[in-house]
């Protein structure tokens, strides 16, 4: 392991400090230093590449403890490194659920032993993510969680949600919420629209999401606290968030690469790797999500990396679990769909993976300034990348992007100065 080196010739994009220029970045003993301070250090040529602060994925399912047949902290963080992420936020719907300090300590211990990138635990909002009784938010905060969420489920009892937001505010923990009204979703398996009608499948209306988005905006307004909407998927959600933000309400939102690039038409193949929750929606919804990114309404891109075993997915569409993997395809998909189409500038795109999540989670804002942790993502924007599911680092293979070719990928990932992924 190199203890000091200089990344030379790269285009440095640092959204934390509004920097976009060619410059050298020095690394020594796990920290960023001025390149001039280590003139004799080994030089690593990153000409033609983009050097950024470490990418953060604030929505990842590592499955451990519990479903280690689908993913582990070791395999999930290797996938994150290969995808260009230096840090991930681990969702709490594990088995047992991350609703106690003991489970959080388990995650931290295994991360220290097996983790390749930084893992920030997220605690449950309710015990067992059952939506019935508030979890011990104070003890979770003391154990080191960076946020609370019942992701995978949505709290239906509004009074309970109100109390949770109040407690989260007291402990300065952002709320990350999966927006879905259970009664309207019912037994739906895909977006309710033209394709659900043609395929004869029960649909999930956009209203199921929109109702809870509206509920959360009201909570954020009345309690004056941060509520982050996970993986929003429809036009109405974007419009409600846009209006709320103009009113100064503390509401933020994320979108996934798959909702930015795919629509419900894909379901006609009956491939369960296109089954996720929220579902792929219409082209109109997809365009609204992109516009939300462009105008700054949506400040975060997150993967909702949700590994499942091949056996679990190899059933009829109705019975397959929701969810796909996404850590290793996020940068290729977003570069292709957003940057190379000139919808987003590279600094704007980088911000969605760095400053956007850091702002919500309260992470350090030093970026690539001298003295900061040397967490660095190096991007190759031009090399084509064809997704070979068998070569992915994730333990699972449930990707809808199998065999697709994209332009751009992660070239190197550096965590605390250690190069954990390198294809320079």
Secondary structure as UniProt FT lines:
FT   STRAND          4..8
FT   STRAND          11..14
FT   TURN            15..18
FT   STRAND          19..22
FT   STRAND          25..28
FT   TURN            29..30
FT   STRAND          31..33
FT   HELIX           35..38
FT   TURN            39..40
FT   STRAND          42..45
FT   TURN            47..48
FT   STRAND          50..53
FT   STRAND          55..61
FT   TURN            64..66
FT   TURN            68..70
FT   HELIX           73..83
FT   STRAND          85..90
FT   HELIX           101..114
FT   STRAND          118..121
FT   STRAND          123..124
FT   HELIX           127..129
FT   HELIX           137..143
FT   STRAND          147..149
FT   TURN            151..152
FT   HELIX           158..170
FT   TURN            171..172
FT   STRAND          174..177
FT   HELIX           182..185
FT   TURN            186..187
FT   STRAND          190..191
FT   HELIX           194..199
FT   STRAND          203..204
FT   HELIX           206..223
FT   STRAND          227..229
FT   HELIX           235..246
FT   TURN            247..248
FT   STRAND          251..255
FT   HELIX           257..261
FT   HELIX           264..269
FT   HELIX           272..274
FT   HELIX           283..294
FT   TURN            295..296
FT   STRAND          300..301
FT   STRAND          305..306
FT   HELIX           310..313
FT   HELIX           317..319
FT   TURN            327..329
FT   HELIX           330..334
FT   HELIX           335..339
FT   TURN            340..342
FT   HELIX           346..353
FT   HELIX           355..361
FT   TURN            367..368
FT   TURN            370..371
FT   STRAND          376..386
FT   HELIX           389..391
FT   TURN            400..403
FT   STRAND          405..415
FT   TURN            416..417
FT   STRAND          418..422
//
